Amino acid sequence: MRRRTAVSGLAAVLIAPAVSGCGRPAAPRAADPSPDAEARIRWTLARRAAAVLARDERAYLDALAPGAQGLRTAERRAFRDLAEVPLGAWEYRITDVARSGARATVHADLRYRLTGHDSAPVATPRLLELGERAGRWYVTADRPAEGGTPQLWQQGTVRAVRGARALVLGVGQEDAALRALAAAADRAVPAVTDAWPDSWARKTVLLVPGSAAAMAALLGGPADGYRGIAAVTTGQAGRAGAAPAAPADRIVVNPEAYGSLTRFGRQVVLTHETTHVATRTATSAATPTWLSEGFADWVAYRRTGRAASRIAPELQRAVRRGELPAGLPSDDDFAFGGDADRLARAYEGAWLACELIAERWGERRLTDFYRAVGGQERREGAVARAARDVLATSADGLTARWRAYARRRLG
């Protein structure tokens, strides 16, 4: 049901003009003035980017190789599928150009920003092929590069639904389903804000592909690994001293698993994922999965009145069998596509650990503990130092209290 983080390196050369305000730039139409081949390649991609922002289909298609009818048909469809996506920026940053005569292969980061939601662009690596004809370079292919994934609009026509706090972008979904999702996402934002005292954007972007397989494609993983996962949050992990707003988180919804949930279950999922968005800049490589996932579940179930036996049924069965784990869940326990019962126990145990901290030390200490762990330079010893500084206990002491609490709550 949960999140993954993805961090992209972005050292490159800017080739498209910056865009600000509400106006849209006109796609450049003047002849390419530069005799340098690499500069002319940059010009072609800058023109392509400007055409996207200007919603200029003719200019967009003009950047494609003349006579390549199959490519032009596919790109025309992709351009139109993108029509409802509220783009505030679209640019290519070249990282490498390899030329062989009249052909070139370009590695670039496609960087785009959604108006009103992204404080910085999303970056995804692309591999573009270009060919030269009569002194001008034309795009002949555009696909994800190694480490990249397809984008939602490459899976079909995107429908955009705006809530008060959420933007939902869906492919192959009924409008009513997207509106219901936006309403649930809107409800999640104040619930998270009430539990997490730090500043955050208080907005979310949800992507709803057409199937579990399409979701897996967006995330770059095998379809089987996401069959029972209702949603996953992606974004750039935070670091100590980071800015208060994460640049571009996405909650990717599995329409099959999410659709099978009750209304209560759907709200829990979206509140959980929204918590990941809110806590992104306080979550770092030092944060163990049990803390990030347990805290998100704690926020999601907070003030719902749900009994512990209903929140943690698998862990309760383990406790009653005398099989209470010796320690808090490891990162490996949260692996997708593995043992479903083990995964359930990991989430349940993580939730219980955060509930223990909130009950024993108070909710403010729980959020302080979360920030203190994420603020460490490295994973090793992060929980121990935060437990000492914030909770006045040791890592072993916290584990012992958690095991005793599990017996009391679930035994």
C-alpha positions as CSV (number, residue, x, y, z in Angstrom):
1,M,0.0,0.0,0.0
2,R,2.9,2.2,0.4
3,R,5.7,4.4,-0.8
4,R,9.0,4.2,-2.6
5,T,11.5,6.9,-3.1
6,A,13.3,7.8,-6.3
7,V,16.2,10.3,-6.6
8,S,17.4,11.5,-9.9
9,G,20.7,13.2,-10.6
10,L,20.2,16.3,-12.7
11,A,23.6,17.7,-13.8
12,A,23.0,18.8,-17.3
13,V,22.7,21.6,-19.8
14,L,19.4,23.6,-19.9
15,I,18.1,23.8,-23.5
16,A,14.6,25.1,-23.1
17,P,13.6,28.6,-21.9
18,A,12.3,29.0,-18.3
19,V,8.5,29.6,-18.1
20,S,6.8,31.7,-15.5
21,G,3.4,33.2,-14.9
22,C,0.2,32.2,-16.7
23,G,1.3,32.9,-20.3
24,R,2.4,30.2,-22.7
25,P,5.5,30.7,-24.9
26,A,5.2,30.7,-28.6
27,A,7.0,27.8,-30.3
28,P,10.1,29.1,-32.1
29,R,9.6,29.1,-35.9
30,A,12.7,31.0,-37.1
31,A,15.3,29.1,-39.0
32,D,18.1,27.5,-37.0
33,P,20.9,30.0,-37.0
34,S,23.7,27.8,-35.8
35,P,26.0,25.8,-38.0
36,D,27.1,23.6,-35.1
37,A,25.4,20.2,-35.1
38,E,25.0,19.8,-31.4
39,A,23.6,23.3,-31.1
40,R,21.1,22.5,-33.8
41,I,20.1,19.3,-31.9
42,R,19.5,21.5,-28.8
43,W,17.4,23.9,-30.9
44,T,15.2,21.0,-32.2
45,L,14.5,19.8,-28.6
46,A,14.0,23.3,-27.3
47,R,11.4,23.8,-30.1
48,R,9.7,20.6,-29.2
49,A,9.5,21.6,-25.5
50,A,8.1,25.0,-26.3
51,A,5.5,23.4,-28.6
52,V,4.3,21.3,-25.7
53,L,3.9,24.3,-23.4
54,A,2.2,26.3,-26.1
55,R,-0.1,23.4,-26.9
56,D,1.0,23.9,-30.5
57,E,0.4,20.5,-32.2
58,R,1.7,21.6,-35.6
59,A,5.0,22.8,-34.1
60,Y,5.3,19.7,-32.0
61,L,4.9,17.4,-35.1
62,D,7.2,19.6,-37.1
63,A,10.1,18.5,-34.9
64,L,9.6,14.9,-36.1
65,A,11.2,13.3,-39.2
66,P,9.3,14.1,-42.3
67,G,7.6,11.1,-43.9
68,A,7.8,9.0,-40.7
69,Q,4.0,8.5,-40.6
70,G,3.9,5.8,-37.9
71,L,6.0,8.0,-35.6
72,R,3.9,11.1,-36.4
73,T,0.6,9.2,-35.7
74,A,1.9,7.9,-32.4
75,E,3.3,11.3,-31.3
76,R,0.1,13.1,-32.4
77,R,-1.9,10.7,-30.1
78,A,0.6,11.3,-27.2
79,F,0.4,15.0,-27.6
80,R,-3.4,15.0,-27.5
81,D,-3.4,12.5,-24.5
82,L,-1.4,15.2,-22.6
83,A,-3.9,17.9,-23.3
84,E,-5.5,18.1,-19.8
85,V,-2.3,17.8,-17.8
86,P,-1.7,21.3,-16.3
87,L,1.9,21.8,-17.3
88,G,3.9,24.8,-16.0
89,A,7.3,23.7,-17.4
90,W,8.6,21.2,-19.9
91,E,12.2,21.0,-20.9
92,Y,15.0,18.7,-21.9
93,R,18.4,18.8,-20.3
94,I,21.0,17.0,-22.4
95,T,23.4,14.8,-20.6
96,D,25.1,13.2,-23.6
97,V,25.1,13.4,-27.4
98,A,26.6,10.7,-29.6
99,R,26.7,11.5,-33.3
100,S,27.5,9.3,-36.3
101,G,27.2,11.3,-39.5
102,A,23.5,12.3,-40.0
103,R,22.3,10.4,-36.9
104,A,22.5,11.2,-33.3
105,T,21.6,9.6,-30.0
106,V,20.8,11.9,-27.2
107,H,20.5,11.2,-23.5
108,A,18.5,13.8,-21.7
109,D,16.4,14.4,-18.6
110,L,12.9,15.4,-19.4
111,R,11.9,17.9,-16.6
112,Y,8.3,18.9,-16.2
113,R,6.3,20.7,-13.5
114,L,2.6,20.7,-12.8
115,T,1.1,24.1,-12.3
116,G,-0.1,24.8,-8.7
117,H,1.4,21.6,-7.3
118,D,5.1,21.1,-8.0
119,S,7.6,23.4,-6.4
120,A,10.3,22.0,-8.6
121,P,10.2,19.8,-11.8
122,V,10.0,16.1,-11.9
123,A,12.9,14.6,-13.9
124,T,12.8,11.4,-15.9
125,P,15.6,10.1,-18.2
126,R,14.8,9.9,-21.9
127,L,16.7,8.4,-24.9
128,L,16.0,10.4,-28.1
129,E,17.2,9.5,-31.6
130,L,17.6,12.3,-34.2
131,G,18.4,12.4,-37.9
132,E,19.7,15.2,-40.0
133,R,18.0,16.3,-43.2
134,A,18.9,19.3,-45.3
135,G,20.9,20.8,-42.5
136,R,18.2,20.3,-39.8
137,W,17.8,17.7,-37.1
138,Y,14.5,15.9,-36.6
139,V,13.4,13.5,-33.8
140,T,13.1,9.9,-35.0
141,A,12.5,8.2,-31.6
142,D,11.8,9.1,-28.0
143,R,11.7,6.5,-25.3
144,P,12.6,6.0,-21.6
145,A,16.3,5.7,-21.0
146,E,17.9,3.2,-18.6
147,G,16.4,3.8,-15.2
148,G,13.4,5.7,-16.7
149,T,9.8,4.7,-17.0
150,P,6.8,5.6,-19.2
151,Q,4.7,8.6,-18.2
152,L,1.0,8.4,-17.5
153,W,0.1,10.2,-20.7
154,Q,1.9,7.6,-22.7
155,Q,-0.6,5.1,-21.5
156,G,-3.7,6.8,-22.9
157,T,-5.7,10.0,-22.7
158,V,-5.3,11.7,-19.3
159,R,-8.4,13.0,-17.6
160,A,-7.7,15.7,-14.9
161,V,-10.0,16.2,-11.9
162,R,-9.2,18.9,-9.4
163,G,-10.3,18.8,-5.8
164,A,-9.8,21.5,-3.2
165,R,-6.3,20.2,-2.3
166,A,-5.7,17.3,-4.8
167,L,-5.1,17.0,-8.5
168,V,-6.1,13.5,-9.8
169,L,-4.8,12.5,-13.3
170,G,-6.4,9.3,-14.6
171,V,-6.3,7.1,-17.6
172,G,-9.1,4.8,-18.5
173,Q,-11.2,5.7,-15.5
174,E,-14.7,6.9,-15.0
175,D,-15.1,10.6,-14.0
176,A,-17.1,9.6,-11.0
177,A,-14.3,7.4,-9.7
178,L,-11.8,10.2,-10.2
179,R,-14.0,12.7,-8.4
180,A,-14.5,10.3,-5.5
181,L,-10.7,9.8,-5.3
182,A,-10.2,13.6,-5.3
183,A,-12.7,14.0,-2.4
184,A,-11.0,11.3,-0.3
185,A,-7.6,12.9,-1.0
186,D,-9.0,16.2,0.1
187,R,-10.1,14.7,3.4
188,A,-6.7,13.2,3.9
189,V,-4.8,16.5,3.8
190,P,-6.3,18.1,7.0
191,A,-6.0,14.7,8.8
192,V,-2.3,14.6,8.1
193,T,-1.8,18.3,8.9
194,D,-3.4,17.8,12.3
195,A,-0.9,15.0,13.1
196,W,2.2,16.4,11.5
197,P,3.1,19.9,12.9
198,D,5.8,20.8,10.3
199,S,5.1,23.0,7.2
200,W,4.3,21.2,4.0
201,A,2.5,21.9,0.7
202,R,-0.9,20.6,1.9
203,K,-1.6,19.4,-1.7
204,T,-1.3,16.1,-3.4
205,V,-1.1,14.8,-6.9
206,L,-2.5,11.3,-7.6
207,L,-1.9,9.3,-10.8
208,V,-4.5,6.6,-11.6
209,P,-3.4,4.3,-14.5
210,G,-5.7,1.9,-16.2
211,S,-4.6,-1.3,-14.4
212,A,-2.2,-2.9,-11.9
213,A,0.1,-3.7,-14.8
214,A,0.0,-0.1,-16.0
215,M,0.8,1.0,-12.4
216,A,3.8,-1.3,-12.4
217,A,5.0,0.1,-15.7
218,L,4.9,3.7,-14.2
219,L,6.9,2.5,-11.2
220,G,9.4,0.4,-13.3
221,G,8.6,-2.9,-11.4
222,P,7.1,-6.2,-12.1
223,A,3.3,-6.3,-12.2
224,D,3.1,-9.2,-9.7
225,G,4.8,-7.1,-7.1
226,Y,1.9,-4.6,-7.1
227,R,-1.1,-6.8,-7.4
228,G,-2.3,-6.3,-3.8
229,I,-0.8,-2.8,-3.3
230,A,-3.5,-0.1,-3.3
231,A,-1.1,2.9,-3.7
232,V,2.5,3.8,-3.7
233,T,4.1,7.3,-3.1
234,T,7.1,8.3,-5.1
235,G,9.3,11.4,-4.7
236,Q,12.7,12.7,-3.8
237,A,13.8,11.8,-0.3
238,G,14.6,14.6,2.1
239,R,17.8,15.3,4.0
240,A,18.8,17.2,7.1
241,G,18.3,20.9,6.6
242,A,16.2,20.5,3.5
243,A,13.6,23.1,2.4
244,P,10.1,22.7,3.9
245,A,8.5,21.6,0.7
246,A,9.3,18.5,-1.3
247,P,9.4,19.3,-5.0
248,A,7.2,16.7,-6.6
249,D,5.6,13.7,-4.9
250,R,3.1,11.5,-6.7
251,I,0.7,9.1,-5.2
252,V,0.3,6.3,-7.7
253,V,-3.0,4.4,-7.3
254,N,-3.6,0.8,-8.3
255,P,-7.2,1.0,-9.5
256,E,-7.8,-2.7,-9.0
257,A,-6.6,-3.1,-5.4
258,Y,-7.9,0.4,-4.4
259,G,-11.3,-0.4,-5.9
260,S,-11.7,-3.5,-3.9
261,L,-11.4,-1.7,-0.6
262,T,-14.2,-0.4,1.6
263,R,-14.7,3.4,1.9
264,F,-12.9,3.2,5.3
265,G,-10.0,1.3,3.7
266,R,-9.7,3.7,0.9
267,Q,-9.5,6.6,3.3
268,V,-6.8,4.9,5.3
269,V,-4.7,4.3,2.2
270,L,-4.9,7.9,1.0
271,T,-4.2,9.3,4.5
272,H,-1.2,6.9,4.8
273,E,0.2,8.0,1.4
274,T,-0.5,11.7,2.1
275,T,1.6,11.3,5.3
276,H,4.5,10.2,3.1
277,V,4.1,13.4,1.1
278,A,4.0,15.6,4.2
279,T,7.0,13.9,5.9
280,R,9.1,13.7,2.7
281,T,11.7,16.3,3.7
282,A,12.0,14.8,7.2
283,T,12.6,11.3,5.8
284,S,16.1,10.4,4.8
285,A,18.3,7.4,4.2
286,A,18.7,7.2,7.9
287,T,15.0,6.6,8.4
288,P,14.2,2.9,8.8
289,T,11.2,1.6,6.9
290,W,9.4,0.6,10.1
291,L,9.4,4.2,11.2
292,S,8.3,5.8,7.9
293,E,5.6,3.2,7.3
294,G,4.6,2.9,10.9
295,F,4.2,6.6,11.3
296,A,2.1,6.8,8.1
297,D,-0.2,4.1,9.4
298,W,-0.4,5.7,12.8
299,V,-1.6,8.9,11.2
300,A,-4.0,7.0,9.0
301,Y,-5.7,5.2,11.9
302,R,-5.4,8.1,14.4
303,R,-8.7,9.1,15.8
304,T,-10.6,6.5,13.8
305,G,-11.5,4.4,16.9
306,R,-10.4,1.3,15.2
307,A,-9.5,-1.5,17.6
308,A,-5.9,-2.8,17.6
309,S,-7.1,-6.3,16.9
310,R,-8.6,-5.0,13.6
311,I,-5.6,-2.9,12.7
312,A,-3.0,-5.7,13.4
313,P,-4.8,-9.1,13.0
314,E,-1.7,-10.9,11.6
315,L,0.6,-9.7,14.4
316,Q,-2.1,-10.6,16.9
317,R,-2.2,-14.2,15.6
318,A,1.6,-14.3,15.9
319,V,1.5,-13.0,19.5
320,R,-1.1,-15.5,20.5
321,R,1.0,-18.3,18.9
322,G,3.9,-17.2,21.0
323,E,5.8,-16.0,17.9
324,L,6.2,-12.3,18.7
325,P,9.3,-11.1,16.7
326,A,12.4,-10.4,18.7
327,G,12.9,-7.0,17.2
328,L,11.2,-4.2,15.2
329,P,10.6,-5.0,11.5
330,S,13.6,-4.9,9.2
331,D,13.6,-3.2,5.8
332,D,13.5,-6.7,4.2
333,D,10.3,-7.4,6.0
334,F,8.6,-4.7,3.8
335,A,9.6,-6.2,0.5
336,F,6.8,-6.2,-2.2
337,G,6.0,-9.4,-3.9
338,G,7.1,-11.6,-1.0
339,D,5.3,-13.4,1.9
340,A,2.0,-11.5,2.3
341,D,1.7,-12.5,6.0
342,R,5.2,-11.3,6.7
343,L,4.5,-8.0,5.0
344,A,1.3,-7.6,7.0
345,R,3.0,-8.3,10.3
346,A,5.7,-5.8,9.4
347,Y,3.2,-3.0,8.8
348,E,1.2,-3.9,11.9
349,G,4.3,-4.0,14.1
350,A,5.5,-0.7,12.7
351,W,2.2,0.9,13.4
352,L,2.2,-0.5,16.9
353,A,5.7,0.9,17.6
354,C,4.5,4.4,16.7
355,E,1.3,4.0,18.7
356,L,3.5,3.0,21.7
357,I,5.7,6.1,21.4
358,A,2.6,8.4,21.0
359,E,0.9,6.8,24.1
360,R,4.0,6.5,26.3
361,W,5.8,9.7,25.4
362,G,3.2,11.8,23.6
363,E,2.3,12.6,20.0
364,R,4.7,15.6,19.9
365,R,7.6,13.3,21.0
366,L,6.7,10.9,18.3
367,T,7.0,13.6,15.6
368,D,10.2,14.9,17.3
369,F,11.6,11.3,17.2
370,Y,10.7,11.0,13.5
371,R,12.6,14.2,12.6
372,A,15.5,13.3,14.9
373,V,16.0,9.9,13.1
374,G,15.7,11.4,9.7
375,G,18.1,14.2,10.6
376,Q,21.0,11.8,11.2
377,E,23.8,11.5,8.7
378,R,23.6,7.8,8.4
379,R,21.3,4.8,9.1
380,E,23.6,3.1,11.6
381,G,22.8,4.2,15.1
382,A,20.2,6.7,14.0
383,V,17.3,5.2,16.0
384,A,19.6,4.7,19.0
385,R,20.7,8.3,19.1
386,A,17.1,9.6,18.6
387,A,15.8,7.3,21.2
388,R,18.4,8.6,23.7
389,D,17.9,12.3,22.8
390,V,14.2,12.4,22.4
391,L,12.8,9.5,24.4
392,A,15.5,9.2,27.1
393,T,15.8,5.5,26.4
394,S,17.9,3.1,24.3
395,A,17.2,1.3,21.1
396,D,17.1,-2.0,23.1
397,G,14.8,-0.3,25.6
398,L,12.4,0.8,22.9
399,T,12.3,-2.7,21.5
400,A,11.6,-4.2,24.9
401,R,8.8,-1.8,25.5
402,W,7.4,-2.5,22.0
403,R,7.4,-6.3,22.7
404,A,5.7,-5.8,26.1
405,Y,3.2,-3.4,24.5
406,A,2.4,-5.9,21.8
407,R,1.6,-8.6,24.4
408,R,-0.6,-6.2,26.3
409,R,-2.5,-4.8,23.3
410,L,-2.8,-8.0,21.2
411,G,-2.4,-10.9,23.6
